[in-house]
Structures are given as C-alpha cells and as structure tokens.
Amino acid sequence: MAVEVQMPGLGLSIAEGTIERWLKKEGDPVEKGDLLVAIITEKITVEIPAEASGTLLKIFSPAGTKVMVGQTIALIGLVGERVGGFFAAEEPQYGPPHEPQEPFVARKERGDLKVSPLALKIAEEQGLDIREIAAKYPGKKIGKKEIFDFLEERKGKPAAKEVMPSPVSTDEEVKPLSGPLRAMAEHMGMSARTAARVTTIAEVDMTELVKLRNALKEKLQQEFKVNLTFVPFVMRAMAEGVKEFPILNASLQGEGVVFHRTINVGVAVDTGETLLVPVVKDVAHKSILELSREVIQISDRARERKLSLQDIQGGTITLTNAGVYGALLATPIIHQPQSAILWMGKVMETPVVREGQIVIRSMMYLCLSYDHRIIMGAQAVRFLQVVKKNLENPYPLLF
C-alpha cells in the first residue's frame, strides 16, 4: 500500500513551510531513512528522511510550494501499485516500468479539492484561501477563471487579467523575498494581525548584577571557557516570574489555554541574514553556568546553520537581547503561539535619584509584549516587577 509523505510537525510554533528542493526524483528508489526533501521554515531549513522504503511514485508539491503541517506532499510505494484516490478516477495508474505512462495531475490540496497549478499560484499571490474559493464551486476543478471571478465578487469590480510588475528604476535592485526571510515575514505578519499585543516597560537598576558579573566573569572564562553575559540571569529571573504568573508561559489554542509546565525560553539570535529562535529547555532547573553554556552553544549553531529540530522545538516564552547592539527601547512582536516576549536593552550608566541624591547607576529597560487575549495587564506588570526584583538582587539566582 502506498505511503503518504506528509509535511511533518517541526515544533509548536511552525504551522507551514516551503519546499526548498527534492533530494529524490519521481521514480527513484527510496530506502527508509534516506533524505527525501528539504523544507524551509521561518526558523531553519531541515532535510526530512523517508519513513518507508519503495519508489517515489509521485511528488505533489514541487520546489517553491508552500505546504501546511500534515499536508501530503508525495507518495512512496511499489511500482505497479494502485494509488487511486489520490488521482482523478479517469487518470491512469502506475504500471510496470516498460509500459508507457501518461502524466497525471496532482491534487494540490487534501480531500477532494482539485486546483490547477496556475490557479493555486494566483491565489497565493493574492493572499486568498483556496478552500474558501473551492467552497463556492463544490465538486468543480478550480482554474484561473474561478479565481478571477472570486476576486471580482469580493472587490466589487472587474478583476485584472494580468498582474503586471511595478516599474523599477535603474538605480534600484529588487531581490525576491524567499526562503527563511519570507517565512519569517509571514509568521511575524500573522502574529501582528492576530495577537492583541500590548507592551509594558520597566526600568531596572542593574548595578548589583554588573558587580556580580564582573566578579565572576574572569573565573568562568578561565575555568570553564564561558563568556558570562546578562542573558542567563534574565532567563532565570523570567523563570521566577513565570512561577508566580504561569499565564505568561501559556498558549492560546482554539477555545482553550494551554499551560506549559516546563519553562523553555526561546533566545533570538541574529545570523546576519535572518533572526532564528533556538530554545533553551527547562530554564528553571539550570544554573547560571549551565544556561551560559547552552546559550553560547545554540547561538553558535544558529549562526553556522547547524540547528537541529530539537534546538527549535518546544519554546514557551521568548527573550531577545537588542542591548548588545546599543538599543534602548522596543515593542517586540510575539512569537506565536507563545503569548509573551521579553526584550532587554542596553545596560548603561545613567544619572538617577536615590534618597534625594543624584547618583550614577547601571540602568536597563525591559520591554514585555504580551497577548492581551489571555494575559491581563495586571498580570503582565506584576510579572515584569518580579523579573526586575530578581535582577536588582541577583545573588539568589546563583543557587
């Protein structure tokens, strides 16, 4: 029996990907475990192995096609095997290799939905849901005419016959938004459209933490080859905040709220080309030294494009450190389906008032963006105050 090759689930926050390239061709023999297809997501490019042995009978989604998690993208089976149900009834099935075969049209969506490749391309370019269009034409194959008719009806005006590119000046260069950049753009755009995002800001006195770091960094560098930064302290402080306000570590899924028992912090890493968010697992139960090592290791793997699936899966809340580039304030976009992201700015000496006197202290801004659909403002502010309190008295974080 033919086996469906499906777009795998690559993590809680990944709902779709784009086929970068097929590593096997139709008709190629395949052994279980052979690398079959490379898929781009907003986080990584990953090569997916075959889960069965046989022949690659059909590729439904060619390179460049966007696919959803769970979508059938190919079939593996035996030559001569009947695979009806995946193709129109009148279309021929595979026969032995010596028999002439006619090409057959792949179904572009699951179920009985039939869409021409051109129609699917136009729908994607116009930002249309192909299933919504198909619902208006039950049982009918969707072609270019149905797409334009749908656009005309929706907009209330005649649809354009062709989409003409905008003129480009000779002193401009246009590069396609593709690969991880395109995936990230779509994911961030979706988050901005759907989450009821609110950002609250706290000013943190980092003076004691600066002293503690200065006292420890040389020892850790010499004995453990670890460069101690403020990031692991902020991660531990976030874990203390989540213990008191678990809703910051929750996700909205359908009509329910999922509370995650483990605190897994996604750490935003700038690779120079895009932003990747590998995950440090179980932050609440790790020491500052352990967290320092893991942050360095996953950041290096991200920049070298060597992240594994395990590296990007399971994040429940995100931390991003733009202070290393000198930034002071921001309103970060939530990395859905997470519900909160904490942004840390530059630590800098600042004149402040203490007990009626102007003194110089090391200050930093923390900016917390949260999804107001499930997190109340009071919860977010109090969470941020717990983080602030732990950073201003950092010594307990060492234990």
Residue pairs with C-beta under 8 A, 6 or more apart in sequence:
1 77
1 81
2 54
2 57
2 75
2 76
2 77
2 78
2 81
2 83
2 86
3 51
3 52
3 54
3 75
3 76
3 77
4 72
4 74
4 75
5 36
5 37
5 48
5 50
5 51
5 72
5 73
5 74
5 75
5 76
6 70
6 71
6 72
6 73
7 16
7 17
7 39
7 67
7 68
7 69
7 70
7 71
7 73
8 48
8 69
9 69
9 70
10 17
10 39
10 41
10 43
10 46
10 69
10 309
10 312
10 313
11 43
11 309
11 312
11 313
11 314
11 315
12 251
12 313
12 314
12 315
12 337
13 187
13 315
13 335
13 336
13 337
13 338
14 41
14 42
14 43
14 69
14 312
15 68
15 69
16 41
16 66
16 67
16 68
16 69
16 183
17 39
17 40
17 41
17 66
17 67
17 69
17 183
18 39
18 40
18 41
18 64
18 65
18 66
18 67
18 179
18 182
18 183
19 37
19 38
19 39
19 40
19 61
19 62
19 63
19 64
19 65
19 67
19 73
20 38
20 39
20 40
20 45
20 63
20 179
21 37
21 38
21 63
22 36
22 37
22 38
22 59
22 62
22 63
23 34
23 35
23 36
23 37
23 38
23 47
24 30
24 34
24 36
24 37
24 56
25 56
26 56
26 57
26 58
26 59
27 55
27 56
28 55
28 56
29 54
29 55
29 56
30 36
30 50
30 52
30 53
30 54
30 55
30 56
30 76
31 50
31 53
32 49
32 50
32 51
32 52
32 53
33 49
33 50
34 49
34 50
35 47
35 48
35 49
35 50
36 47
36 48
36 49
36 50
36 56
36 74
37 47
37 48
37 73
37 74
38 45
38 46
38 47
38 48
39 45
39 46
39 47
39 48
39 67
40 179
40 180
40 183
41 180
41 183
42 180
42 183
42 184
42 186
42 187
43 180
43 183
43 276
43 277
43 307
43 312
44 180
44 276
44 305
44 307
44 309
44 311
44 312
45 179
45 180
45 305
46 309
50 76
52 76
53 76
54 76
54 77
54 78
55 76
55 77
55 78
55 79
56 74
56 75
56 76
57 74
57 75
57 76
57 77
57 79
57 81
57 83
57 94
58 74
58 75
58 83
58 86
58 106
59 73
59 74
59 106
60 72
60 73
60 74
60 75
60 106
60 107
60 108
61 67
61 71
61 73
61 74
65 73
66 124
67 73
71 109
71 110
72 86
72 110
75 83
75 86
77 83
79 94
79 96
79 97
80 94
80 95
80 96
81 93
81 94
82 93
83 93
83 94
84 93
86 107
87 93
87 104
87 105
87 106
87 107
88 104
88 105
88 114
91 102
91 104
91 105
92 101
92 102
92 104
94 101
95 101
105 114
105 116
107 113
107 114
107 115
108 114
108 115
108 116
108 117
108 120
108 130
109 115
109 130
109 131
109 134
112 139
113 130
113 131
113 134
113 142
114 141
114 142
115 123
115 130
115 134
115 141
115 142
116 141
116 142
116 143
116 144
118 143
118 144
119 130
119 142
119 143
119 144
119 146
119 147
120 130
122 144
122 147
122 148
122 163
123 129
123 130
123 133
123 147
125 163
126 147
126 151
128 147
128 150
128 151
130 142
133 142
133 146
133 147
133 150
134 142
136 146
136 150
137 146
140 146
148 159
148 161
149 159
151 159
152 158
152 159
168 174
177 185
180 273
180 274
180 276
181 273
181 274
184 274
184 275
187 336
188 333
190 336
191 197
191 333
191 334
191 335
191 336
192 333
194 336
195 334
195 336
195 339
195 371
195 373
196 371
196 372
196 373
197 331
197 333
197 334
197 369
197 370
197 371
197 372
198 369
198 370
198 372
198 377
198 380
199 331
199 332
199 367
199 368
199 369
199 370
200 367
200 368
200 370
200 377
200 380
200 381
200 384
201 329
201 365
201 366
201 367
201 368
202 365
202 366
202 368
202 384
202 385
202 387
202 388
203 363
203 364
203 365
204 363
204 364
204 365
204 366
204 387
204 388
204 391
204 392
205 352
205 361
205 362
205 363
205 392
206 230
206 347
206 361
206 362
206 363
206 364
206 391
206 392
207 361
207 362
208 392
208 393
208 394
208 395
209 230
209 233
209 362
209 391
209 392
209 394
210 347
210 362
212 394
212 395
212 398
213 228
213 229
213 230
213 233
216 228
217 227
217 228
220 226
220 227
220 228
220 289
220 292
221 227
221 228
224 289
224 293
226 289
226 292
226 293
226 296
227 292
227 296
228 288
228 292
229 292
229 295
229 321
230 321
230 323
230 344
230 347
230 364
231 267
231 291
231 292
231 295
231 319
231 321
231 344
232 288
232 291
232 292
232 295
233 288
233 391
233 394
233 397
234 319
234 321
234 342
234 344
234 366
234 387
234 391
235 265
235 267
235 280
235 283
235 291
235 295
235 319
236 283
236 284
236 288
236 291
236 390
236 397
237 386
237 387
237 390
237 391
237 394
237 397
238 263
238 265
238 283
238 317
238 319
238 342
238 387
239 263
239 265
239 283
239 284
240 386
240 387
240 390
240 397
241 248
241 383
241 384
241 386
241 387
241 390
242 248
242 249
242 263
242 284
242 317
242 383
243 284
244 382
244 383
244 386
245 379
245 382
245 383
245 386
246 259
247 257
247 259
247 339
247 374
247 375
247 376
247 379
248 317
248 339
248 340
248 370
248 375
248 379
248 380
248 383
249 259
249 260
249 263
249 316
249 317
249 340
250 257
250 258
250 259
250 260
250 316
250 339
250 374
251 257
251 258
251 260
251 316
251 337
251 338
251 339
252 258
252 337
252 339
252 371
252 373
252 374
253 337
257 374
260 316
262 281
262 282
262 284
262 314
262 316
263 282
263 283
263 284
263 316
263 317
264 279
264 280
264 281
264 282
264 283
264 314
264 315
264 316
264 317
265 279
265 280
265 283
265 315
265 316
265 317
265 318
265 319
266 277
266 278
266 279
266 280
266 315
266 317
266 318
266 319
266 335
266 338
267 277
267 278
267 279
267 280
267 295
267 298
267 299
267 318
267 319
267 320
267 321
268 275
268 276
268 277
268 318
268 319
268 320
268 321
269 275
269 276
269 277
269 278
269 298
269 299
269 302
269 303
271 302
271 303
271 305
272 303
276 302
276 307
276 312
277 312
277 315
277 318
277 335
278 298
278 299
278 301
278 302
278 307
278 311
278 312
279 298
279 311
279 312
279 313
279 314
279 315
280 286
280 291
280 294
280 295
280 298
281 314
283 291
286 294
287 398
288 397
288 398
298 307
298 311
301 307
301 308
301 311
302 311
315 335
315 338
316 338
317 338
317 339
317 340
317 341
317 342
318 332
318 334
318 335
318 338
318 340
318 341
318 342
319 341
319 342
319 344
320 332
320 341
320 342
320 343
320 344
321 344
322 330
322 343
322 344
322 345
323 344
323 345
323 346
323 347
323 364
324 346
326 346
327 345
327 346
328 345
328 346
328 365
329 345
329 365
329 367
330 343
330 345
330 367
331 367
331 369
332 341
332 343
332 367
332 369
333 341
333 369
334 340
334 341
334 369
334 370
334 371
335 341
336 371
339 370
339 371
339 374
339 375
340 368
340 369
340 370
340 371
340 375
340 380
341 368
341 369
341 370
342 366
342 367
342 368
342 387
343 366
343 367
343 368
343 369
344 364
344 365
344 366
344 367
345 364
345 365
345 366
345 367
346 364
347 362
347 363
347 364
348 362
348 363
348 364
349 360
349 361
349 362
349 363
350 360
350 361
350 362
350 363
351 358
351 359
351 360
352 358
352 359
352 360
352 361
352 363
353 359
354 361
366 384
366 387
366 388
368 380
368 383
368 384
370 380
390 396
390 397
